[in-house]
Amino acid sequence: MKTSSSKMQTTLVATASHEWSENLEKGTVYTKKDTVAFMLDLAGYTADRDLSNVRVLDPCAGSDGQFFMACVLRLHESSKAFGFSFEVALGNLRAVEMDPRKARLLKQALVPFIHGRVNRPKGLAEKAVTCADFLTVGQLGRFDLVVGNPPYIRHEDIPELAKRAYRKLYKTFTDRSDIYVGFFEKSLSLLTDNGKLCFICADRWMKNKYGRKLRALITEKFHLETVVNLHHAEPFESDVYGYPSITLISRGEQGPVWYFELDDIARFNQVLQALGGTAVEGLRSHKSPYVPEGEQQWMFEDLDKAGRFNRYMEQYPTIEEQGFEIGIGVATGADNIFIRKDLPDHVEKELLMPILTTGDIKEGAINWGGHYLLNPYKHDSCELIDLGKYPRAEAYFKQHAQKLKKRNTAKRNLRKWYKTIDRVYPSLLTEPKLLVADIKKSQSIVLDEGKHYPHHNFYFVKGRSVEDLKVLGAILMSDFVEDQMEMLSPKMHGGFYRWQAQNLRKLRVPNVMKLSKRVRRRLLSVFDTADSALINSICSSFLSNLHD
């Protein structure tokens, strides 16, 4: 990892005070005290140990410093039990907070707590709490424990200046990384030889594309000891739909990993009992014998399913390996301007395309709702149209110019203020394609024969013949594929899955061109009816033959 310059740090702290402020607040989630206590217990930072020489860092402390203050309290209790100087040992605790206001509040909260227990409470508080962007701050030293709840800020909400800096500093910060990926990499780099990292945050990085470099780093150089899945528990002070998990990682060679699923944080103590060797009835847990190496996604939920998926990888190709192409529909950044029913009344008709939204799919069939997409691009190029040649479109865009120019995509290039986030490809309109809704509990696949453009809530599969697409579509509606989706995608509240392009690309399905004519005919016959029982029956017959 490269060392950041003081100039970069100063610039990004200034950014945090202005451009970051709203996104930092949105990305702040407060952790319940019971969760904090459990994580410190899990990491071994307990008052019944001599903590005098244990160096601890909270890299994302917040205004109340939940983890940091809990460590201060445990350190004080340990000092009384083991007779060491609390004031000296307090120098081993560090907190970093990016927001100047929150850093100031944390220092103010620390002073009265340590007052009367140390000689220089204000000076020690100043030394213990650093106001900086953790990802660019200079030397912090090495730590025996890094613990906390890193901010949850999506890639698109990170200012461009910061993104460029993070990409240079961290090899794991790739694709559309959430900011917590950088927190993992830097925190791991600060661990002592026997150090541990314990974080609670969204666990999408364990499966998603943007987490692949982080997974590789951990499997190559660290030991993932414990994962506690809290998707269905409530570890935070507010309701958060971020698929949180607690991960405990240490330096050393990778070995077996304990995996737990909790539906209530009241069961935290049972996790500790199980790790201590006590059998706990009804606790969903197992010890995974391995962690997939390299950039492969991690599947700890069900070892049997993970084994099946590995077999699928050996036997079946991906969808794209069969000559199909996977993509996503258009995101505009201002749907109420670019997507409307009344656009023919306002702009030149040659700029319009009928567009499908998820609301246009009724009972597995397309029922176009009459919405049009306004295409600001020249044909299939990345160049925008010359508004001077389209007076009606020019007047329409200028009418909405103020709102369009406020979008992030426009701010990055004000000359292209009327562009959509994604390019529009007119040729896609006329191509036959399977449409897969982004979020669905049980999948229903529809075929657009080349009459509509897909909205960004749809993923599409195109290529080969209409018959091949329908055969593939029927297989995609099978339990065989849903079984894979349970492993590939985090299950959302309500039992829904994200049918994202990255997950569709990982699916393994039999080569549709190599199926027998009889099987293809049967799958074609059930595609339009989407009869799940019949689809599963057909798939079971040829899958068993393929297994043989």
Number of C-alpha atoms within 10 A of each C-alpha: 10 9 10 17 11 12 8 15 19 15 12 24 19 16 16 21 15 10 14 20 14 12 17 18 14 13 16 15 18 16 18 15 15 13 19 23 18 17 22 19 15 20 20 13 20 17 19 14 15 18 24 20 14 16 21 27 28 27 28 26 29 29 19 17 25 21 25 28 19 15 26 20 14 19 29 22 19 21 21 13 13 14 11 17 16 20 18 12 18 25 16 19 22 23 28 23 23 25 23 17 13 17 25 18 14 24 24 16 16 22 18 13 14 21 12 10 13 16 11 13 19 17 11 19 23 17 15 19 23 22 19 24 22 21 24 22 21 15 9 12 11 18 24 22 28 25 26 27 25 24 24 20 18 14 16 13 18 18 16 13 12 19 19 12 16 19 15 12 19 19 14 22 26 20 12 14 22 23 22 21 20 23 21 20 21 19 23 24 13 20 22 16 12 11 21 26 24 22 23 25 20 23 20 18 20 20 21 20 18 19 24 21 21 23 23 18 17 24 21 14 14 18 20 25 18 21 21 19 24 23 23 16 18 20 24 17 11 11 10 13 12 16 18 22 22 24 21 22 25 25 20 16 12 19 15 14 20 20 20 22 20 21 14 13 17 13 14 19 13 18 24 14 13 17 13 9 9 11 12 12 8 7 15 14 20 16 14 17 11 13 20 13 15 15 18 18 21 19 20 25 18 14 14 10 16 17 12 13 19 12 13 18 15 10 13 15 16 18 21 17 12 15 11 17 15 18 18 20 22 21 17 24 18 14 13 9 16 21 22 16 14 11 20 14 9 13 19 15 14 10 20 19 18 19 24 28 21 18 10 16 18 10 11 16 15 17 13 17 14 12 19 22 25 26 23 23 20 15 15 12 12 14 13 17 19 13 14 10 9 14 13 16 22 19 15 14 21 13 11 13 14 11 15 22 19 13 18 17 20 19 13 12 11 15 11 15 20 26 25 24 15 15 19 25 17 19 11 18 19 13 17 21 31 22 26 26 23 19 16 15 14 14 22 23 24 24 22 22 13 13 17 23 26 27 22 19 20 23 22 28 23 22 17 15 12 17 14 17 23 24 23 25 26 28 24 21 20 24 19 17 16 18 13 21 19 18 20 26 20 20 16 17 12 8 11 17 21 20 21 22 17 16 17 25 15 16 21 23 21 20 16 18 13 8 14 10 10 9 16 20 13 16 23 19 16 18 25 17 14 21 15 19 11 15 23 16 13 19 21 15 11 15 14 9 9 12 9 6
